[in-house]
Amino acid sequence: MIRNRLPWLARPWFFAAVLLLALNDHLFKATWPGPVTGKLSDVAGLVVVATLVSVLVGPGPGTVLAGVAFLALKTVPGVAETVAPLLGGGITLRDPTDLVALVALPPLWVVLRRRGPVPSSRTRRGWAVLGLLAAVAATTATTPPPPSEVRAVGYADGAFHAEVYLEGGYGSRWMRSTDAGVTWAREDDPGPIPEAERLGHDGSQQSCVPDGVCLRVAGVHVAGSQEWDRGWWIQRRVPGGDWRAEKYLGSSSYRVNGIAIDPASSEHAVVAVGTTVQVRTPSGAWRAVDLVAPASDPEWQRELVTSLGTPGFGFVVFLLASLLGWLLVPWLAARVVFQMMNVLALGVVFVLGVLASPVRRVQMYATWALVVVVLAVLMRLTWWLDRRSRRAAGGTEPTEAGSG
């Protein structure tokens, strides 16, 4: 029984996993960024989630379900974006190397099986409730999503391409330039584009073209500054020459996300820096072009999404779904169940909506409305088919208030 498995949430190792997850996400990652702290979050988070699921369905199914969900989160496109509202709006990167965290599941399964369900006392229930609240807070209050930025640049099919991430849940937009980066216009996803070579964990990158010209973005320690402060430079090298600095980008607070060179004319290149692309001219000069504004949706669309993403509109969806259920669902018992499900959906959407952006809330409202319509139509269709079969058999027809 679930009641007898609740004490698992009061175990010291469970609280340790919750504490490690919270500290790692909000302190260790910022202080010591790198693969180690990233993997720690995966291991601790997987232990916490697998334990929560095991409380509901048992240790065997719970660990398996948690493992399958983690596998999908890290490898299947679209899964991380879909569950982002549940994770506090944080961005979960797809990285197959994170699957190493699955090694934590077999020992957890052994521990839970060995412990087994135990009688729950009032004290244990109190600690279990505290563990549950701490786990929910740690798993949903993840690192907030990054601000708007140019995430990638590349050159393909005779044009420069740039992926622009828009904060607030609007996702990514693709931009295209056919005039060497002077002007940019919206486009559909161009598919895979060449990426610059990563030179290390410090963010330095390099890209070369067939004629031997190379560009790189490298961090150089600024004289007189702290050890971790870097000045980022765009450097260029021609065949037979040395690296020559062409553009100073600023301190380490700048996020460089890619380099692209026109292979047909290596004098032209772009570098993704924060919300802009640095565009190179044949003279060797660089100028910044902001891509967030042209990539953003029109103002009236953003205002509409903001209006529809309010809790008040969620209540309107609830009322319309409730009315639709009473009008379309034929059986009285089914109507009652339908309304109970609708109330439950209202609670879930409102809880998740507290952590979500207006865009995510609109997506949740749309999904909710679609599920309601599909369920109501299916119930109505089932009733109509049953009524038709009874007519054909010469029996009594079911009424809409009961089974007939």
Secondary structure as UniProt FT lines:
FT   HELIX           2..5
FT   HELIX           6..10
FT   HELIX           12..23
FT   HELIX           24..28
FT   HELIX           29..31
FT   HELIX           35..57
FT   HELIX           59..75
FT   TURN            77..78
FT   HELIX           79..82
FT   HELIX           84..87
FT   TURN            88..89
FT   HELIX           96..104
FT   HELIX           105..115
FT   HELIX           122..140
FT   STRAND          149..156
FT   TURN            157..158
FT   STRAND          159..166
FT   TURN            167..170
FT   STRAND          171..177
FT   TURN            180..181
FT   STRAND          185..187
FT   STRAND          197..198
FT   TURN            201..202
FT   STRAND          205..208
FT   TURN            210..211
FT   STRAND          214..221
FT   TURN            223..224
FT   TURN            227..228
FT   STRAND          230..237
FT   TURN            239..240
FT   STRAND          244..250
FT   TURN            252..253
FT   STRAND          256..261
FT   TURN            263..264
FT   TURN            266..267
FT   STRAND          269..273
FT   TURN            274..275
FT   STRAND          276..280
FT   TURN            282..283
FT   STRAND          286..290
FT   HELIX           292..295
FT   HELIX           299..308
FT   HELIX           311..328
FT   HELIX           332..353
FT   TURN            354..355
FT   HELIX           358..393
//
